[in-house]
Amino acid sequence: MPYTLGIDIGTYETKGVLVDQDGVVHAQAARGHEMLVPQPGWAEHRPEEDWWGDFVHVCRAILRDSDIDPSEIKAVACSAIGPCMLPVDASGAPLMNGVLYGVDGRAETEVRELTERIGEDVIIARCGNALTSQSVGPKILWLKRQRPDVFAKTAHILTSTSFLVQRLTGEVVIDHYTAANFSPIYDVVSRKWVHDLAGDIIDLGKLPRLLWSHEIAGGVTKKAADQTGLAEGTPVTAGTIDAVAEAFSVGVDRPGDMMMMYGSTIFIILRAQAQVRDPRIWYAPWLFEGEHASMAGLATSGTLTHWFRDQFARDLSVDQAFPLLAAEAEASPPGANGLLMLPYFSGERTPIHDTNAKGAFFGLNLTHTRGDMYRALIEGIAYGTRHVTDTFAELGQSPARLLAVGGGTKNALWLQATSDITGLEQVVCEKTSGASYGDAFLAALAVGLVSRGDIARWNPASRIIAPQNDPRYDKSYALFRKLYEQTKDLAAEIGTI
């Protein structure tokens, strides 16, 4: 029986699965890690410990628990949070912590300067995306300006996934989907690195070789085999960002399919019919040449539920906290008794792209309970999600099918509130292993064990969340939108104190 291995590095946890060619999971493992916040607006991981260390730990645990011969693993694919920015030296050693995706807003000055210099219209036309905290190009420029000693030693700029692939194979590669986040140094029309928009950022020779996600980057080296337990020479794909692997894990592969990923952040991917270029959302080539994707993401989502538990449910054990908080929130009516929550605790990504945005509970009075506050928090995330889905609708990109995935799908209140507030039906598939399961499928695809359509057989639909119309939500959503607009200047000002 041939097997494939998929391992994904998330914001707070690494997961891996070993799967046979019929999609049956034979072993899985996980390991947690922290997101470092060295100062407000920054977000980092430790590449040696959190990326490679976790990969090795999870890989060895799976091999131990499955008790199979490593030679039976026909391919490996990995994914990770992204887009990240990691400078490495000529030996591949990290020169600093990995700078995370859009939750890290350190390059706000560079985003503004590059946009003014090049012009937003030109950037969107060439790169498919406006420059935001999600963009890697400004973060490289930040590195060059603020850490010149590190920049001088930099041989390559990697992402989290390309760092793993480099450790496994010795090859420095990146997939096109991830590269599209390197604006303004990746051209989505020619699908190449370019220097004419901002040649002062970096020598293009220091960027990874471009591949499609399912292409083989190389084989596992002897050194990596000794560390991981994998067989030397095992094919490794180029890999991709975790969100798109997660989308593929539930069958997002036809135009009109949309994934709603419930994780530490909400991330949305639409398999688009054509390139959609708008500064409010993101664009990238899909996993295969000639195909397209539109994306959006909130900055904080599941992270907020953990924050609320840690700050306001210290009287509850970790095992009890979320079920009891959900029960308290269920006792609060839709609209949380007039309480609104802005979920911008790390600024916000799409569609407002405001790194200065702040979180808030608004409307508090002496009758409000913890249950009201937790319900308002869940609804605030859902209102932020509706802002995104409404933006897609304005662009003529409403989903034909919406598939929900991620750890948050276990939160019935969150799922139902999202359907009720957006008015969209959600499909939840049988397996919720997430990105690592999508990685295992892409690995199988890379070596010819499956065809693209087989993902429906691997992971069929199991339940549907239908929206329940409640007029209170439309009224509260309108107030949610007004609350941000009327307080955004105050949010920017309070951040200077």
C-alpha positions in Angstrom: 0.0 0.0 0.0 1.5 3.3 -1.0 1.3 6.2 1.5 1.8 10.0 1.4 2.7 12.3 4.2 1.3 15.8 4.8 2.6 18.1 7.5 1.3 21.7 8.1 2.8 24.4 10.4 0.0 26.6 11.8 0.1 29.7 13.8 -0.2 27.8 17.1 0.1 24.1 16.2 1.8 21.8 13.7 -0.2 18.8 12.4 0.7 15.9 10.3 -1.2 12.9 8.7 -0.1 9.7 7.0 -2.7 8.7 4.3 -3.1 5.8 1.9 -4.1 6.2 -1.7 -7.8 5.9 -0.8 -7.6 8.8 1.7 -7.7 6.7 4.8 -5.7 8.3 7.7 -3.4 5.7 9.2 -1.6 8.0 11.7 -1.6 11.6 12.8 0.3 13.7 15.2 0.4 17.3 16.4 2.6 19.7 18.4 1.9 23.1 19.8 4.0 26.3 19.7 3.6 29.9 20.4 3.3 33.0 18.3 5.8 35.6 19.5 4.7 39.2 19.8 7.9 41.1 20.7 6.1 44.4 20.4 2.6 45.6 19.4 1.9 45.0 15.7 4.7 42.4 15.3 4.3 38.6 15.0 7.1 36.0 14.7 7.9 32.3 14.9 11.3 30.7 15.7 12.1 28.8 12.5 14.5 26.2 14.0 12.2 25.3 16.9 8.6 26.1 15.6 9.0 25.1 12.0 11.8 22.6 11.5 11.7 21.3 15.1 8.0 20.7 14.9 8.2 19.1 11.5 10.8 16.6 12.8 8.9 15.8 15.9 5.6 15.3 14.1 7.2 13.2 11.3 8.9 10.9 13.8 5.7 10.5 15.9 3.8 9.5 12.8 6.4 7.0 11.7 6.5 5.5 15.2 2.7 5.2 15.5 2.1 3.9 12.0 4.8 1.2 12.2 5.3 1.3 8.5 8.5 1.1 6.5 9.5 4.7 5.5 10.1 3.4 2.0 6.4 2.9 1.6 5.9 6.8 1.8 5.9 7.7 -1.9 5.8 11.5 -1.5 5.9 14.3 1.1 4.1 17.7 0.9 4.2 20.4 3.5 2.4 23.7 4.0 2.8 26.5 6.6 1.4 29.8 7.7 2.2 32.5 5.2 3.3 34.5 3.5 6.3 34.9 5.9 9.6 36.5 5.5 12.8 34.7 6.7 16.3 35.7 5.7 18.8 32.9 5.7 22.6 32.8 5.1 24.4 30.8 2.5 24.2 27.6 4.6 20.4 28.0 4.9 20.7 29.0 8.6 18.0 31.6 9.8 19.4 35.0 10.5 16.4 36.1 12.7 12.9 35.0 13.6 10.4 34.4 10.8 8.2 37.5 10.3 4.6 36.3 9.9 1.9 37.1 7.5 -0.6 40.0 7.6 -0.9 39.9 11.4 2.6 41.5 11.4 2.3 45.2 10.5 5.9 46.3 11.0 6.3 47.5 7.4 3.5 50.0 7.4 5.9 52.8 6.4 7.3 50.8 3.5 3.8 49.9 2.3 2.9 53.5 2.2 6.1 54.7 0.5 6.1 52.0 -2.1 2.4 52.6 -2.9 3.0 56.3 -3.3 6.1 55.8 -5.4 4.8 53.1 -7.8 1.1 53.9 -7.7 -1.7 51.6 -6.4 -3.2 51.2 -9.9 0.1 50.0 -11.3 0.7 47.6 -8.5 -2.7 46.1 -8.8 -2.4 45.8 -12.6 1.0 44.1 -12.4 0.9 42.3 -9.0 -2.8 41.6 -8.6 -2.8 43.0 -5.1 -2.5 46.3 -3.4 0.4 46.6 -0.9 -0.8 45.7 2.7 0.6 44.1 5.8 0.2 40.8 3.9 2.8 41.8 1.3 6.3 40.4 1.7 8.1 43.0 -0.6 7.7 45.9 2.0 8.9 43.6 4.8 12.1 42.8 2.8 12.6 46.6 2.4 12.0 47.0 6.2 14.7 44.4 6.8 17.1 46.2 4.5 16.5 49.5 6.3 16.1 48.4 9.9 18.5 45.4 10.0 21.2 46.2 7.6 23.6 43.8 9.3 21.2 40.9 8.8 20.4 42.0 5.2 24.1 42.0 4.4 24.4 38.4 5.4 21.2 37.3 3.6 21.7 34.7 0.8 18.0 34.0 0.3 14.6 35.2 1.4 12.5 32.2 2.3 8.9 31.7 3.5 7.9 29.1 6.2 7.1 26.5 3.6 10.2 27.1 1.5 12.4 26.8 4.6 11.0 23.3 5.3 11.5 22.2 1.7 15.0 23.6 1.8 15.7 21.6 5.0 14.3 18.4 3.4 15.8 18.7 0.0 18.5 21.4 -0.1 16.5 23.1 -2.9 15.4 26.8 -2.6 12.0 26.9 -4.2 8.6 28.6 -3.7 5.2 28.0 -5.3 3.5 30.6 -7.4 0.5 30.9 -5.1 2.8 32.0 -2.2 5.0 34.1 -4.5 2.0 36.2 -5.5 2.2 37.7 -2.0 5.6 39.1 -2.7 4.3 42.3 -4.3 5.7 44.4 -5.8 8.4 42.0 -7.0 6.2 39.2 -8.5 4.3 39.8 -11.7 1.0 37.8 -11.8 0.7 38.2 -15.6 4.2 36.9 -16.6 4.3 34.8 -13.3 7.9 35.8 -12.8 10.0 37.8 -10.3 10.4 41.4 -11.6 12.7 44.3 -10.6 11.3 47.1 -12.7 8.7 48.2 -10.1 11.0 48.3 -7.1 14.5 47.2 -8.0 15.9 48.7 -4.8 14.2 46.0 -2.6 16.5 43.0 -3.2 18.6 41.3 -5.8 16.2 38.8 -7.5 18.8 36.1 -7.4 18.2 35.9 -3.7 14.6 34.8 -4.2 13.6 31.1 -4.5 13.1 29.3 -7.8 9.4 29.3 -8.9 7.4 26.1 -9.1 3.8 25.0 -9.1 2.6 23.6 -5.7 2.3 20.0 -6.9 5.7 19.9 -8.7 8.5 17.9 -7.1 11.2 20.2 -5.6 13.7 17.3 -4.9 14.3 14.3 -2.8 14.9 14.0 0.9 18.7 14.3 1.6 20.6 11.9 3.7 21.0 14.6 6.5 17.2 15.2 6.5 16.5 11.5 6.4 18.7 11.0 9.5 16.8 13.8 11.3 13.2 12.9 10.3 13.3 9.1 9.8 12.1 9.5 6.2 13.7 7.4 3.5 16.5 9.2 1.6 15.3 10.3 -1.9 11.6 10.4 -1.0 10.0 13.0 -3.4 9.0 16.3 -1.8 6.7 18.8 -3.5 7.2 22.6 -3.6 4.4 22.9 -1.0 2.2 26.0 -0.4 0.6 28.2 2.2 -1.6 26.4 4.7 -4.9 28.0 3.7 -4.8 26.8 0.1 -3.9 23.3 1.2 -6.8 23.4 3.6 -9.1 24.6 0.8 -8.0 21.7 -1.3 -8.6 19.3 1.6 -12.4 19.9 1.4 -12.6 19.9 -2.4 -12.3 23.5 -3.3 -11.1 23.1 -6.9 -14.0 24.3 -9.2 -14.7 27.9 -10.2 -17.2 29.2 -7.6 -16.0 27.0 -4.8 -15.2 29.0 -1.7 -13.4 27.9 1.5 -14.2 29.4 4.9 -11.3 28.4 7.2 -12.1 28.8 10.9 -8.7 29.0 12.7 -6.7 31.5 14.6 -7.8 33.8 11.8 -10.7 33.5 9.3 -9.3 32.9 5.9 -11.3 32.8 2.7 -10.3 31.4 -0.7 -12.5 31.5 -3.8 -11.5 29.4 -6.8 -12.2 32.2 -9.3 -13.1 32.0 -13.0 -10.6 34.7 -13.9 -8.3 37.2 -12.3 -10.1 39.6 -10.0 -8.1 42.7 -9.1 -9.4 44.9 -6.3 -7.5 46.6 -3.5 -9.9 45.2 -0.9 -9.1 41.5 -1.5 -6.0 39.5 -2.7 -5.3 37.6 -5.9 -3.0 34.7 -6.6 -2.6 32.0 -9.2 -4.3 28.8 -8.1 -2.3 25.7 -7.5 -2.2 24.8 -11.2 -1.0 26.9 -14.2 -3.7 29.0 -15.9 -6.1 28.9 -12.9 -7.0 31.7 -10.4 -7.9 32.4 -6.8 -9.2 35.3 -4.8 -8.6 35.5 -1.1 -9.5 37.4 2.0 -8.7 37.1 5.7 -9.4 38.6 9.1 -6.5 39.3 11.4 -7.9 37.8 14.6 -10.7 35.2 14.9 -10.1 32.0 16.9 -7.3 33.9 18.6 -10.0 36.1 20.1 -11.9 33.1 21.6 -8.7 32.0 23.3 -8.0 35.6 24.5 -11.5 35.8 26.0 -11.2 32.4 27.7 -7.8 33.3 29.2 -8.9 36.8 30.5 -12.6 36.3 31.5 -13.0 32.5 32.2 -10.1 31.9 34.6 -12.6 30.3 37.0 -13.1 27.5 34.4 -10.8 24.6 33.6 -9.3 24.5 30.1 -11.5 21.5 29.3 -14.7 23.1 30.6 -14.2 26.7 29.4 -15.4 26.7 25.8 -18.4 24.4 26.3 -19.6 26.5 29.3 -18.9 29.8 27.5 -20.9 28.6 24.6 -23.8 27.6 26.8 -23.7 31.1 28.4 -23.7 32.7 25.0 -26.5 30.5 23.8 -28.6 32.0 26.6 -28.0 35.5 25.1 -30.3 36.3 22.2 -29.1 37.2 18.6 -27.6 40.7 18.8 -26.2 40.0 22.3 -28.6 42.3 24.0 -27.4 45.3 22.1 -23.7 44.7 22.5 -21.3 45.0 19.6 -17.7 43.9 19.3 -15.1 45.1 16.8 -12.7 42.2 16.3 -9.7 44.3 15.2 -7.4 43.2 18.1 -4.4 43.0 15.7 -5.5 45.7 13.2 -7.5 44.3 10.3 -6.6 42.7 6.9 -9.4 42.5 4.3 -11.4 44.4 3.3 -10.3 47.5 5.3 -6.5 46.9 5.5 -6.1 49.1 8.5 -3.2 48.2 10.8 -4.3 50.9 13.2 -7.8 49.5 13.7 -8.5 48.5 17.3 -10.8 46.0 19.1 -13.7 47.2 21.1 -16.8 46.2 23.0 -19.5 48.9 22.5 -22.8 49.3 24.2 -22.0 47.8 27.6 -24.3 48.4 30.5 -24.8 46.9 34.0 -27.1 44.2 32.8 -24.7 42.6 30.4 -23.2 39.2 31.3 -20.2 37.3 30.3 -22.4 35.3 28.0 -23.5 38.5 26.3 -19.9 39.5 25.8 -18.9 36.1 24.4 -21.8 36.1 22.1 -20.9 39.6 20.9 -17.4 38.4 20.3 -18.5 35.5 18.1 -21.0 37.8 16.3 -18.3 40.4 15.8 -16.1 37.9 14.0 -19.1 36.9 11.9 -19.9 40.6 11.1 -16.2 41.0 9.9 -16.7 37.8 7.8 -19.9 39.3 6.3 -18.0 42.4 5.4 -15.7 40.2 3.3 -18.4 38.1 1.7 -20.4 41.3 0.9 -17.2 42.6 -0.8 -17.0 39.4 -2.9 -20.6 39.9 -3.9 -20.0 43.5 -4.9 -17.3 42.1 -7.2 -19.6 39.5 -8.8 -17.9 36.7 -6.9 -20.5 35.3 -4.6 -19.8 31.6 -4.0 -21.6 28.8 -5.7 -20.6 26.5 -2.9 -19.2 27.4 0.5 -17.1 24.8 2.4 -16.2 25.3 6.0 -13.1 23.8 7.5 -10.7 24.2 10.5 -10.8 23.7 14.2 -13.5 26.4 14.6 -16.0 24.1 12.9 -16.4 22.3 16.2 -17.8 25.6 17.6 -21.5 25.2 16.7 -22.4 28.8 17.9 -19.7 30.3 15.6 -20.7 28.2 12.6 -24.4 29.1 13.0 -23.8 32.7 13.7 -21.7 33.0 10.5 -24.4 31.4 8.3 -27.1 33.5 10.0 -25.2 36.8 9.6 -23.8 36.2 6.1 -26.9 34.5 4.8 -24.8 31.7 3.3 -25.2 28.0 3.6 -22.0 26.1 4.7 -21.0 22.6 3.9 -18.8 20.7 6.4 -16.9 17.7 5.1 -16.3 14.4 6.8 -12.7 15.0 7.6 -11.5 18.2 9.3 -7.8 17.3 9.4 -7.3 20.5 7.5 -4.1 21.6 5.6 -2.1 18.5 6.4 -4.8 16.3 4.8 -4.7 18.6 1.7 -0.9 18.3 1.7 -1.2 14.5 1.7 -3.6 14.6 -1.3 -1.3 17.0 -3.2 1.6 14.7 -2.6 -0.4 11.8 -3.9 -1.3 13.9 -6.9 2.3 14.8 -7.6 3.4 11.2 -7.9 0.3 10.0 -9.9 -1.5 8.1 -7.1 -4.7 10.1 -7.6 -6.4 12.6 -9.9 -7.8 16.0 -8.9 -11.4 14.8 -8.7 -10.6 12.1 -6.2 -10.7 14.6 -3.3 -14.5 14.3 -3.3 -14.1 10.6 -2.7 -11.4 11.2 -0.1 -13.5 13.7 1.9 -17.2 13.7 1.2 -19.7 16.2 2.7 -21.1 15.3 6.1 -23.5 18.1 7.2 -24.9 21.5 6.1 -25.3 24.6 8.2 -28.4 26.5 6.8 -28.9 30.2 7.6 -31.7 31.2 9.9 -33.0 34.7 9.1 -33.1 37.1 12.1 -33.7 40.8 11.3 -31.8 41.8 14.4 -28.6 40.8 12.6 -29.0 43.1 9.7 -29.6 46.0 12.1 -26.6 45.1 14.2 -24.4 44.6 11.1 -25.2 48.1 9.9 -24.2 49.5 13.3 -21.0 47.4 13.2 -20.0 49.0 10.0 -20.8 52.5 11.3 -18.9 51.9 14.6 -15.7 51.3 12.7 -16.1 54.3 10.4 -16.9 56.6 13.2 -14.1 55.5 15.5 -11.2 54.6 13.1 -9.5 58.0 13.6 -9.7 57.6 17.4 -8.2 54.1 17.1 -5.3 55.5 15.1 -4.8 58.3 17.6 -5.0 56.1 20.7 -2.3 53.9 19.3 0.1 56.8 19.5 -0.2 57.2 23.3 
